[in-house]
Amino acid sequence: MEDIYIVGVGMTPFGRHADKSVKQLTAWAVEDALKDSGCDRKWVQAAFFGNCTQGHFDGQHMIRGQVALLPLGFDSIPIFNLEGACASSSHAFNLAVTQLRAGAADVVLAVGAEKMFYSDKAKMFSAFESAWDIETFEENKNYLSQMGKNVEVPPGSQSEKPYSPFMDVYAALGRGGLIERFGITQRQLAAVASKNHGHSVHNERSQYRNPMTIEEVLAAPPITYPITLPMCSPISDGAAAAIVCTGSALKKYGFDRKRAVRVLASVVRSASARAAHEFDKGCTHLAGKAAFEQAGISPKDVDVAEIHDATAIGELLSIESLGLCEPGASGVMAERGETSLGGKLPVNPSGGLESKGHPIGATGLGQIFELVEQLRSNCGKRQVEGARIALQGNGGGLWRVEESTEHVGIFGLA
């Protein structure tokens, strides 16, 4: 089987782009990826497009990839449309890699784009409501409410303003999976958020670039215990893209091998029929285990990681599930600074979803963009020194007590 390489990446700043459409955001990221790789668009033999909410907001329920990419000159090639909630563009990336491994192409494009800022806030937040089984909504809600039921919830720790329903999901998972099970504290969760907001100061594409202390995170407006506002990812617009090719295509098209990043693993898993406490049967754990086996490395070999921190709780749950720490140690790692720049394992040097932003259909490739730039040593003050192995973890949706889908990617220097 041929080795697979990322030869170009592009990413818009994440944030509020009131004057840009999904098509315009897509064009921005794709053109940057083509320029970064030195790729002629005529060399691209297939494209994979990730998006979640354009149908909900704009009424463009079908052929979104064709609508976004055909005007850019990608005519006549196969264009595939992918939706996997927050993991949509990771699905696009995984299928791009699979296309290459199958020998069906030697240069492909993966792209994700999302536009989520709208004046109608009720409609804006309602976009998340179909990221779980809508037929079993009350059953899911009641089941989650039992998680961490023995954790005391302080008075005044619930927001009266509208917020994403997934914050309630993360709060339940945090109370049951972290606080009740391991004794992880709200202060340790605040350390995660403080770390990510601090990292984002040095990321010019980040939605927020303001440092926050642990005390400031704890004192911020509550969302739902133990989550405060800075522990949450914001509503974001943005797009990200990658040009991926086979090893033989590096020479055939003259791509710069010194800037190419090798795909050591790309694995997708879906949720399993497990009990809440069976973390070793969860899709994040299973995807991580398969990815490490595919890459031929262990969690101890990872130098830098971009982890799905839709909340600070999500970051710690993922670190635990991926085996990047001993069970129950993720909160202590964060509090000690071990996941900060200069620490033992820097996590989310981009600022993560909490601060860089979370345009859900673009998030996975946004993570990959950061890791490619880290491995190229292009990240300036947020650079992880000596980074040679990078890991991405990106989840999407909810099935009972876990993500409905998870992508784990592992990348290394060519």
C-alpha positions as a Markdown table, in Angstrom:
| # | Residue | x | y | z |
|---|---|---|---|---|
| 1 | Met | 0.0 | 0.0 | 0.0 |
| 2 | Glu | 1.3 | 3.4 | -1.0 |
| 3 | Asp | 2.1 | 6.1 | 1.6 |
| 4 | Ile | -0.4 | 9.0 | 1.7 |
| 5 | Tyr | 0.7 | 12.6 | 2.1 |
| 6 | Ile | -0.9 | 16.0 | 2.8 |
| 7 | Val | 0.9 | 18.4 | 0.4 |
| 8 | Gly | -1.2 | 21.5 | 0.9 |
| 9 | Val | -3.6 | 23.1 | 3.5 |
| 10 | Gly | -5.7 | 26.2 | 3.7 |
| 11 | Met | -7.9 | 27.7 | 6.3 |
| 12 | Thr | -9.9 | 30.9 | 6.7 |
| 13 | Pro | -9.9 | 32.7 | 10.1 |
| 14 | Phe | -12.7 | 31.2 | 12.2 |
| 15 | Gly | -15.2 | 33.7 | 13.5 |
| 16 | Arg | -18.0 | 35.9 | 12.3 |
| 17 | His | -18.0 | 36.4 | 8.5 |
| 18 | Ala | -21.3 | 38.3 | 7.9 |
| 19 | Asp | -20.2 | 39.3 | 4.4 |
| 20 | Lys | -19.2 | 35.8 | 3.2 |
| 21 | Ser | -21.3 | 32.9 | 2.0 |
| 22 | Val | -20.5 | 29.2 | 2.3 |
| 23 | Lys | -19.3 | 29.3 | -1.3 |
| 24 | Gln | -17.0 | 32.2 | -0.6 |
| 25 | Leu | -15.5 | 30.6 | 2.5 |
| 26 | Thr | -15.0 | 27.4 | 0.6 |
| 27 | Ala | -13.2 | 29.3 | -2.2 |
| 28 | Trp | -10.9 | 31.1 | 0.3 |
| 29 | Ala | -9.7 | 27.8 | 2.0 |
| 30 | Val | -9.4 | 25.8 | -1.3 |
| 31 | Glu | -7.5 | 28.5 | -3.1 |
| 32 | Asp | -5.1 | 28.8 | -0.2 |
| 33 | Ala | -4.6 | 25.0 | -0.2 |
| 34 | Leu | -3.9 | 24.9 | -3.9 |
| 35 | Lys | -1.4 | 27.7 | -3.5 |
| 36 | Asp | 0.2 | 26.1 | -0.5 |
| 37 | Ser | 0.7 | 22.8 | -2.4 |
| 38 | Gly | 1.6 | 24.2 | -5.8 |
| 39 | Cys | -1.2 | 22.1 | -7.1 |
| 40 | Asp | -2.9 | 22.8 | -10.4 |
| 41 | Arg | -6.7 | 22.3 | -9.9 |
| 42 | Lys | -6.7 | 20.2 | -13.1 |
| 43 | Trp | -4.6 | 17.6 | -11.2 |
| 44 | Val | -7.4 | 17.0 | -8.6 |
| 45 | Gln | -9.3 | 13.9 | -9.5 |
| 46 | Ala | -11.9 | 13.8 | -6.7 |
| 47 | Ala | -13.2 | 16.1 | -4.0 |
| 48 | Phe | -14.9 | 15.4 | -0.7 |
| 49 | Phe | -17.0 | 18.2 | 0.9 |
| 50 | Gly | -18.1 | 18.4 | 4.5 |
| 51 | Asn | -21.0 | 20.6 | 5.7 |
| 52 | Cys | -23.8 | 20.3 | 8.2 |
| 53 | Thr | -26.1 | 23.3 | 8.4 |
| 54 | Gln | -26.4 | 24.9 | 5.0 |
| 55 | Gly | -29.7 | 23.1 | 4.4 |
| 56 | His | -31.1 | 24.2 | 7.8 |
| 57 | Phe | -30.1 | 27.9 | 7.3 |
| 58 | Asp | -30.1 | 28.5 | 3.5 |
| 59 | Gly | -32.4 | 25.8 | 2.2 |
| 60 | Gln | -29.4 | 24.2 | 0.2 |
| 61 | His | -30.3 | 20.7 | 1.3 |
| 62 | Met | -28.6 | 18.9 | -1.6 |
| 63 | Ile | -25.5 | 19.0 | -3.9 |
| 64 | Arg | -23.7 | 21.4 | -1.5 |
| 65 | Gly | -20.3 | 20.3 | -2.6 |
| 66 | Gln | -21.1 | 20.7 | -6.3 |
| 67 | Val | -22.6 | 24.1 | -5.6 |
| 68 | Ala | -19.4 | 25.2 | -3.8 |
| 69 | Leu | -16.8 | 23.6 | -5.9 |
| 70 | Leu | -18.0 | 23.6 | -9.5 |
| 71 | Pro | -17.6 | 27.4 | -9.8 |
| 72 | Leu | -14.0 | 26.9 | -8.7 |
| 73 | Gly | -13.2 | 24.9 | -11.8 |
| 74 | Phe | -13.5 | 21.4 | -10.3 |
| 75 | Asp | -15.9 | 20.2 | -13.0 |
| 76 | Ser | -16.4 | 16.7 | -14.3 |
| 77 | Ile | -14.7 | 15.0 | -11.3 |
| 78 | Pro | -16.5 | 13.0 | -8.6 |
| 79 | Ile | -17.6 | 15.4 | -5.8 |
| 80 | Phe | -18.9 | 13.7 | -2.6 |
| 81 | Asn | -21.0 | 15.3 | 0.0 |
| 82 | Leu | -20.4 | 14.3 | 3.7 |
| 83 | Glu | -22.2 | 15.1 | 6.9 |
| 84 | Gly | -21.1 | 13.7 | 10.2 |
| 85 | Ala | -22.0 | 16.6 | 12.6 |
| 86 | Cys | -18.9 | 18.1 | 14.0 |
| 87 | Ala | -16.7 | 15.4 | 12.3 |
| 88 | Ser | -18.0 | 16.2 | 8.8 |
| 89 | Ser | -14.7 | 17.4 | 7.3 |
| 90 | Ser | -12.8 | 14.6 | 9.1 |
| 91 | His | -15.1 | 12.2 | 7.3 |
| 92 | Ala | -14.2 | 14.1 | 4.1 |
| 93 | Phe | -10.5 | 13.7 | 4.9 |
| 94 | Asn | -10.9 | 10.0 | 5.8 |
| 95 | Leu | -12.7 | 9.2 | 2.5 |
| 96 | Ala | -10.1 | 11.2 | 0.5 |
| 97 | Val | -7.4 | 9.0 | 2.1 |
| 98 | Thr | -9.4 | 5.9 | 1.4 |
| 99 | Gln | -9.8 | 6.9 | -2.3 |
| 100 | Leu | -6.1 | 7.2 | -2.6 |
| 101 | Arg | -5.4 | 3.9 | -0.8 |
| 102 | Ala | -7.9 | 2.2 | -3.2 |
| 103 | Gly | -5.9 | 3.4 | -6.2 |
| 104 | Ala | -8.9 | 5.3 | -7.5 |
| 105 | Ala | -7.0 | 8.6 | -7.7 |
| 106 | Asp | -3.6 | 10.0 | -6.9 |
| 107 | Val | -4.5 | 13.6 | -6.0 |
| 108 | Val | -7.7 | 14.6 | -4.1 |
| 109 | Leu | -9.2 | 17.5 | -2.3 |
| 110 | Ala | -10.9 | 17.4 | 1.2 |
| 111 | Val | -12.8 | 20.5 | 2.3 |
| 112 | Gly | -15.2 | 21.5 | 5.0 |
| 113 | Ala | -17.2 | 24.7 | 5.3 |
| 114 | Glu | -19.8 | 26.1 | 7.7 |
| 115 | Lys | -21.7 | 29.4 | 8.2 |
| 116 | Met | -23.5 | 29.4 | 11.5 |
| 117 | Phe | -23.9 | 33.1 | 12.6 |
| 118 | Tyr | -27.5 | 34.2 | 12.1 |
| 119 | Ser | -29.5 | 37.0 | 13.6 |
| 120 | Asp | -32.3 | 34.5 | 14.6 |
| 121 | Lys | -30.6 | 33.0 | 17.6 |
| 122 | Ala | -33.4 | 30.4 | 18.2 |
| 123 | Lys | -32.9 | 29.1 | 14.7 |
| 124 | Met | -29.1 | 29.3 | 15.1 |
| 125 | Phe | -29.1 | 27.1 | 18.2 |
| 126 | Ser | -31.7 | 24.8 | 16.8 |
| 127 | Ala | -29.2 | 23.7 | 14.2 |
| 128 | Phe | -27.7 | 21.4 | 16.8 |
| 129 | Glu | -30.9 | 19.6 | 17.7 |
| 130 | Ser | -30.7 | 17.0 | 14.9 |
| 131 | Ala | -27.2 | 15.9 | 16.0 |
| 132 | Trp | -28.8 | 13.1 | 18.0 |
| 133 | Asp | -31.8 | 10.8 | 17.4 |
| 134 | Ile | -34.8 | 13.2 | 17.4 |
| 135 | Glu | -37.2 | 10.3 | 17.9 |
| 136 | Thr | -35.7 | 9.4 | 21.3 |
| 137 | Phe | -35.0 | 13.0 | 22.5 |
| 138 | Glu | -36.7 | 12.7 | 25.8 |
| 139 | Glu | -35.3 | 9.2 | 26.5 |
| 140 | Asn | -31.8 | 10.5 | 25.8 |
| 141 | Lys | -32.3 | 13.6 | 28.0 |
| 142 | Asn | -33.6 | 11.5 | 30.9 |
| 143 | Tyr | -30.8 | 9.0 | 30.6 |
| 144 | Leu | -28.2 | 11.8 | 30.6 |
| 145 | Ser | -29.8 | 13.5 | 33.5 |
| 146 | Gln | -29.0 | 10.4 | 35.7 |
| 147 | Met | -25.3 | 10.8 | 35.0 |
| 148 | Gly | -23.4 | 12.4 | 37.9 |
| 149 | Lys | -26.7 | 12.7 | 39.8 |
| 150 | Asn | -24.7 | 12.5 | 43.1 |
| 151 | Val | -22.7 | 15.6 | 42.2 |
| 152 | Glu | -24.0 | 18.6 | 44.0 |
| 153 | Val | -24.9 | 21.4 | 41.6 |
| 154 | Pro | -24.4 | 24.8 | 43.2 |
| 155 | Pro | -27.3 | 27.3 | 43.0 |
| 156 | Gly | -27.0 | 30.0 | 40.3 |
| 157 | Ser | -24.9 | 27.8 | 38.0 |
| 158 | Gln | -27.5 | 27.6 | 35.2 |
| 159 | Ser | -27.7 | 30.2 | 32.4 |
| 160 | Glu | -31.0 | 31.8 | 31.7 |
| 161 | Lys | -29.9 | 32.8 | 28.2 |
| 162 | Pro | -30.2 | 30.3 | 25.3 |
| 163 | Tyr | -27.3 | 28.0 | 24.5 |
| 164 | Ser | -26.5 | 24.9 | 22.5 |
| 165 | Pro | -28.3 | 21.8 | 23.9 |
| 166 | Phe | -25.0 | 20.0 | 23.6 |
| 167 | Met | -23.7 | 22.0 | 26.6 |
| 168 | Asp | -26.2 | 20.0 | 28.7 |
| 169 | Val | -24.8 | 16.8 | 27.2 |
| 170 | Tyr | -21.3 | 17.8 | 28.1 |
| 171 | Ala | -22.2 | 18.9 | 31.6 |
| 172 | Ala | -23.9 | 15.5 | 32.2 |
| 173 | Leu | -20.9 | 13.6 | 30.8 |
| 174 | Gly | -18.5 | 15.7 | 32.9 |
| 175 | Arg | -20.4 | 15.2 | 36.1 |
| 176 | Gly | -20.7 | 11.5 | 35.6 |
| 177 | Gly | -17.5 | 10.6 | 33.7 |
| 178 | Leu | -15.0 | 13.0 | 35.3 |
| 179 | Ile | -16.2 | 14.5 | 38.6 |
| 180 | Glu | -18.1 | 11.6 | 40.1 |
| 181 | Arg | -15.8 | 8.9 | 38.7 |
| 182 | Phe | -12.4 | 10.5 | 39.1 |
| 183 | Gly | -12.9 | 13.5 | 41.3 |
| 184 | Ile | -11.8 | 16.0 | 38.6 |
| 185 | Thr | -12.6 | 19.5 | 39.8 |
| 186 | Gln | -14.2 | 22.5 | 38.2 |
| 187 | Arg | -10.9 | 24.3 | 38.7 |
| 188 | Gln | -9.1 | 21.7 | 36.6 |
| 189 | Leu | -11.7 | 22.3 | 33.8 |
| 190 | Ala | -11.0 | 26.0 | 34.1 |
| 191 | Ala | -7.3 | 25.2 | 33.7 |
| 192 | Val | -8.1 | 23.6 | 30.3 |
| 193 | Ala | -10.0 | 26.6 | 29.1 |
| 194 | Ser | -7.4 | 29.0 | 30.4 |
| 195 | Lys | -4.7 | 27.1 | 28.6 |
| 196 | Asn | -6.6 | 27.1 | 25.3 |
| 197 | His | -7.4 | 30.8 | 25.5 |
| 198 | Gly | -3.7 | 31.5 | 26.2 |
| 199 | His | -2.6 | 29.4 | 23.2 |
| 200 | Ser | -5.0 | 31.3 | 20.9 |
| 201 | Val | -3.2 | 34.6 | 21.5 |
| 202 | His | -0.6 | 33.5 | 19.0 |
| 203 | Asn | -3.0 | 32.2 | 16.3 |
| 204 | Glu | -3.9 | 34.8 | 13.8 |
| 205 | Arg | -6.8 | 32.6 | 12.5 |
| 206 | Ser | -8.4 | 32.2 | 16.0 |
| 207 | Gln | -11.8 | 33.6 | 16.7 |
| 208 | Tyr | -10.7 | 34.8 | 20.2 |
| 209 | Arg | -7.2 | 36.0 | 21.1 |
| 210 | Asn | -7.6 | 37.1 | 24.6 |
| 211 | Pro | -5.8 | 35.3 | 27.5 |
| 212 | Met | -7.8 | 34.3 | 30.5 |
| 213 | Thr | -6.6 | 33.2 | 34.0 |
| 214 | Ile | -8.2 | 30.2 | 35.7 |
| 215 | Glu | -9.9 | 32.6 | 38.1 |
| 216 | Glu | -11.4 | 34.6 | 35.2 |
| 217 | Val | -12.7 | 31.4 | 33.7 |
| 218 | Leu | -14.3 | 30.3 | 37.0 |
| 219 | Ala | -15.8 | 33.8 | 37.5 |
| 220 | Ala | -17.3 | 34.0 | 34.0 |
| 221 | Pro | -21.1 | 33.6 | 33.4 |
| 222 | Pro | -22.3 | 30.1 | 34.1 |
| 223 | Ile | -23.8 | 27.9 | 31.3 |
| 224 | Thr | -24.7 | 24.7 | 33.1 |
| 225 | Tyr | -22.6 | 23.2 | 35.9 |
| 226 | Pro | -19.7 | 22.7 | 35.8 |
| 227 | Ile | -19.4 | 24.7 | 32.6 |
| 228 | Thr | -18.8 | 28.4 | 32.4 |
| 229 | Leu | -18.9 | 30.5 | 29.2 |
| 230 | Pro | -15.1 | 30.4 | 28.4 |
| 231 | Met | -15.1 | 26.6 | 28.7 |
| 232 | Cys | -17.4 | 26.4 | 25.6 |
| 233 | Ser | -16.7 | 26.6 | 21.9 |
| 234 | Pro | -18.4 | 29.6 | 20.3 |
| 235 | Ile | -20.7 | 29.8 | 17.2 |
| 236 | Ser | -18.4 | 30.2 | 14.2 |
| 237 | Asp | -18.1 | 30.6 | 10.5 |
| 238 | Gly | -15.2 | 29.3 | 8.5 |
| 239 | Ala | -13.7 | 26.7 | 6.1 |
| 240 | Ala | -10.6 | 24.5 | 5.8 |
| 241 | Ala | -9.1 | 22.4 | 3.1 |
| 242 | Ala | -6.4 | 19.9 | 2.3 |
| 243 | Ile | -4.7 | 18.5 | -0.8 |
| 244 | Val | -3.8 | 14.9 | -0.3 |
| 245 | Cys | -1.9 | 12.6 | -2.7 |
| 246 | Thr | -0.1 | 9.3 | -3.0 |
| 247 | Gly | 3.6 | 8.8 | -2.6 |
| 248 | Ser | 4.1 | 8.3 | -6.4 |
| 249 | Ala | 2.2 | 11.5 | -7.0 |
| 250 | Leu | 4.8 | 13.5 | -5.1 |
| 251 | Lys | 7.3 | 13.0 | -7.8 |
| 252 | Lys | 4.8 | 12.9 | -10.7 |
| 253 | Tyr | 3.5 | 16.4 | -10.0 |
| 254 | Gly | 6.6 | 17.8 | -8.4 |
| 255 | Phe | 5.2 | 18.4 | -4.9 |
| 256 | Asp | 7.8 | 19.5 | -2.4 |
| 257 | Arg | 8.6 | 16.4 | -0.3 |
| 258 | Lys | 10.2 | 18.5 | 2.4 |
| 259 | Arg | 6.8 | 20.2 | 3.1 |
| 260 | Ala | 4.7 | 17.0 | 2.7 |
| 261 | Val | 3.2 | 15.5 | 5.9 |
| 262 | Arg | 2.6 | 11.7 | 5.9 |
| 263 | Val | -0.7 | 10.3 | 7.0 |
| 264 | Leu | 0.2 | 7.6 | 9.4 |
| 265 | Ala | -3.4 | 6.7 | 10.3 |
| 266 | Ser | -6.9 | 7.8 | 9.5 |
| 267 | Val | -9.6 | 5.9 | 11.3 |
| 268 | Val | -13.4 | 6.4 | 11.8 |
| 269 | Arg | -15.5 | 4.6 | 14.3 |
| 270 | Ser | -19.2 | 5.0 | 15.3 |
| 271 | Ala | -20.8 | 4.7 | 18.7 |
| 272 | Ser | -21.2 | 1.3 | 20.4 |
| 273 | Ala | -23.9 | -0.2 | 22.5 |
| 274 | Arg | -22.1 | 0.4 | 25.8 |
| 275 | Ala | -23.0 | 1.4 | 29.3 |
| 276 | Ala | -22.0 | 4.9 | 30.6 |
| 277 | His | -19.1 | 3.5 | 32.6 |
| 278 | Glu | -17.6 | 1.3 | 29.8 |
| 279 | Phe | -15.2 | 3.9 | 28.4 |
| 280 | Asp | -13.0 | 1.2 | 27.0 |
| 281 | Lys | -15.8 | 0.3 | 24.6 |
| 282 | Gly | -16.4 | 3.9 | 23.4 |
| 283 | Cys | -15.9 | 4.9 | 19.8 |
| 284 | Thr | -13.2 | 7.4 | 20.7 |
| 285 | His | -11.2 | 4.7 | 22.5 |
| 286 | Leu | -11.7 | 2.2 | 19.7 |
| 287 | Ala | -10.8 | 4.7 | 17.0 |
| 288 | Gly | -7.7 | 5.7 | 18.9 |
| 289 | Lys | -6.6 | 2.1 | 19.5 |
| 290 | Ala | -7.1 | 1.3 | 15.8 |
| 291 | Ala | -5.2 | 4.4 | 14.7 |
| 292 | Phe | -2.2 | 3.7 | 16.9 |
| 293 | Glu | -2.1 | 0.2 | 15.5 |
| 294 | Gln | -2.3 | 1.5 | 12.0 |
| 295 | Ala | 0.5 | 4.0 | 12.6 |
| 296 | Gly | 2.6 | 1.5 | 14.4 |
| 297 | Ile | 3.2 | 3.8 | 17.4 |
| 298 | Ser | 1.9 | 4.2 | 21.0 |
| 299 | Pro | 0.3 | 7.2 | 22.7 |
| 300 | Lys | 3.7 | 7.9 | 24.3 |
| 301 | Asp | 5.1 | 8.8 | 20.9 |
| 302 | Val | 2.7 | 11.7 | 20.3 |
| 303 | Asp | 4.4 | 15.1 | 20.4 |
| 304 | Val | 1.3 | 17.4 | 19.9 |
| 305 | Ala | -2.4 | 16.9 | 19.7 |
| 306 | Glu | -5.5 | 18.8 | 18.5 |
| 307 | Ile | -8.4 | 17.4 | 20.5 |
| 308 | His | -12.2 | 18.0 | 20.2 |
| 309 | Asp | -12.8 | 20.5 | 23.0 |
| 310 | Ala | -16.3 | 21.7 | 22.2 |
| 311 | Thr | -16.1 | 22.1 | 26.0 |
| 312 | Ala | -13.2 | 21.8 | 28.4 |
| 313 | Ile | -15.0 | 18.6 | 29.5 |
| 314 | Gly | -14.7 | 17.2 | 25.9 |
| 315 | Glu | -10.9 | 17.7 | 25.9 |
| 316 | Leu | -10.4 | 15.8 | 29.2 |
| 317 | Leu | -12.8 | 13.0 | 28.2 |
| 318 | Ser | -10.9 | 12.6 | 24.8 |
| 319 | Ile | -7.5 | 12.6 | 26.5 |
| 320 | Glu | -8.7 | 9.8 | 28.8 |
| 321 | Ser | -10.3 | 7.8 | 26.0 |
| 322 | Leu | -7.4 | 8.0 | 23.7 |
| 323 | Gly | -5.0 | 6.7 | 26.3 |
| 324 | Leu | -2.9 | 9.9 | 26.4 |
| 325 | Cys | -2.8 | 9.7 | 30.2 |
| 326 | Glu | -3.5 | 7.3 | 33.0 |
| 327 | Pro | -7.2 | 6.9 | 33.9 |
| 328 | Gly | -8.3 | 9.9 | 35.9 |
| 329 | Ala | -5.1 | 11.9 | 35.4 |
| 330 | Ser | -6.3 | 14.3 | 32.7 |
| 331 | Gly | -7.4 | 17.0 | 35.1 |
| 332 | Val | -4.1 | 16.9 | 37.0 |
| 333 | Met | -2.2 | 17.1 | 33.7 |
| 334 | Ala | -4.1 | 20.3 | 32.8 |
| 335 | Glu | -3.6 | 21.9 | 36.2 |
| 336 | Arg | 0.1 | 21.1 | 36.2 |
| 337 | Gly | 0.6 | 22.7 | 32.8 |
| 338 | Glu | 1.5 | 19.4 | 31.2 |
| 339 | Thr | -0.8 | 20.0 | 28.2 |
| 340 | Ser | 0.3 | 23.6 | 27.7 |
| 341 | Leu | 2.9 | 24.8 | 25.3 |
| 342 | Gly | 6.3 | 23.7 | 26.8 |
| 343 | Gly | 4.6 | 20.9 | 28.7 |
| 344 | Lys | 4.9 | 17.2 | 28.4 |
| 345 | Leu | 2.2 | 16.9 | 25.8 |
| 346 | Pro | 0.9 | 20.2 | 24.3 |
| 347 | Val | -2.8 | 19.9 | 23.5 |
| 348 | Asn | -4.6 | 22.3 | 21.3 |
| 349 | Pro | -1.8 | 24.8 | 20.6 |
| 350 | Ser | -4.2 | 26.4 | 18.1 |
| 351 | Gly | -6.4 | 27.5 | 20.9 |
| 352 | Gly | -8.8 | 24.6 | 20.3 |
| 353 | Leu | -12.5 | 24.8 | 19.6 |
| 354 | Glu | -13.0 | 26.8 | 22.8 |
| 355 | Ser | -11.0 | 29.8 | 21.5 |
| 356 | Lys | -10.0 | 29.2 | 17.8 |
| 357 | Gly | -13.6 | 28.5 | 17.0 |
| 358 | His | -15.9 | 25.7 | 16.0 |
| 359 | Pro | -17.6 | 26.0 | 12.5 |
| 360 | Ile | -18.7 | 22.4 | 12.8 |
| 361 | Gly | -18.4 | 21.3 | 9.2 |
| 362 | Ala | -14.9 | 22.7 | 9.0 |
| 363 | Thr | -13.6 | 21.8 | 12.4 |
| 364 | Gly | -11.8 | 18.5 | 11.6 |
| 365 | Leu | -9.8 | 19.9 | 8.7 |
| 366 | Gly | -9.1 | 23.0 | 10.9 |
| 367 | Gln | -7.4 | 20.7 | 13.4 |
| 368 | Ile | -5.5 | 19.0 | 10.6 |
| 369 | Phe | -4.4 | 22.4 | 9.2 |
| 370 | Glu | -2.8 | 23.2 | 12.6 |
| 371 | Leu | -1.0 | 19.9 | 12.9 |
| 372 | Val | 0.4 | 20.1 | 9.4 |
| 373 | Glu | 1.8 | 23.6 | 10.2 |
| 374 | Gln | 3.1 | 22.3 | 13.5 |
| 375 | Leu | 5.0 | 19.5 | 11.8 |
| 376 | Arg | 6.4 | 22.0 | 9.3 |
| 377 | Ser | 7.5 | 24.2 | 12.2 |
| 378 | Asn | 5.5 | 27.1 | 10.8 |
| 379 | Cys | 3.6 | 28.1 | 14.0 |
| 380 | Gly | 5.8 | 30.9 | 15.5 |
| 381 | Lys | 5.2 | 31.5 | 19.2 |
| 382 | Arg | 2.8 | 28.6 | 19.5 |
| 383 | Gln | 5.2 | 26.1 | 17.9 |
| 384 | Val | 5.7 | 22.8 | 19.7 |
| 385 | Glu | 9.5 | 22.4 | 19.5 |
| 386 | Gly | 10.7 | 19.2 | 17.9 |
| 387 | Ala | 7.2 | 18.0 | 17.0 |
| 388 | Arg | 7.4 | 14.9 | 14.8 |
| 389 | Ile | 4.2 | 12.9 | 15.5 |
| 390 | Ala | 0.8 | 14.7 | 15.7 |
| 391 | Leu | -2.6 | 13.4 | 16.7 |
| 392 | Gln | -6.1 | 14.6 | 15.8 |
| 393 | Gly | -9.2 | 13.6 | 17.6 |
| 394 | Asn | -12.6 | 14.9 | 16.3 |
| 395 | Gly | -16.0 | 13.7 | 17.4 |
| 396 | Gly | -19.5 | 14.4 | 16.0 |
| 397 | Gly | -23.0 | 14.1 | 17.3 |
| 398 | Leu | -24.3 | 12.0 | 20.2 |
| 399 | Trp | -25.5 | 8.5 | 20.5 |
| 400 | Arg | -26.7 | 7.7 | 24.1 |
| 401 | Val | -23.5 | 8.5 | 26.2 |
| 402 | Glu | -20.9 | 9.2 | 23.6 |
| 403 | Glu | -20.1 | 10.7 | 20.2 |
| 404 | Ser | -22.0 | 9.2 | 17.4 |
| 405 | Thr | -18.8 | 9.2 | 15.3 |
| 406 | Glu | -15.1 | 9.8 | 15.9 |
| 407 | His | -12.1 | 10.3 | 13.6 |
| 408 | Val | -8.6 | 9.9 | 14.8 |
| 409 | Gly | -5.8 | 10.9 | 12.6 |
| 410 | Ile | -2.0 | 10.5 | 13.2 |
| 411 | Phe | 0.5 | 12.4 | 11.1 |
| 412 | Gly | 4.3 | 12.5 | 10.8 |
| 413 | Leu | 7.1 | 14.1 | 9.0 |
| 414 | Ala | 7.7 | 12.8 | 5.5 |
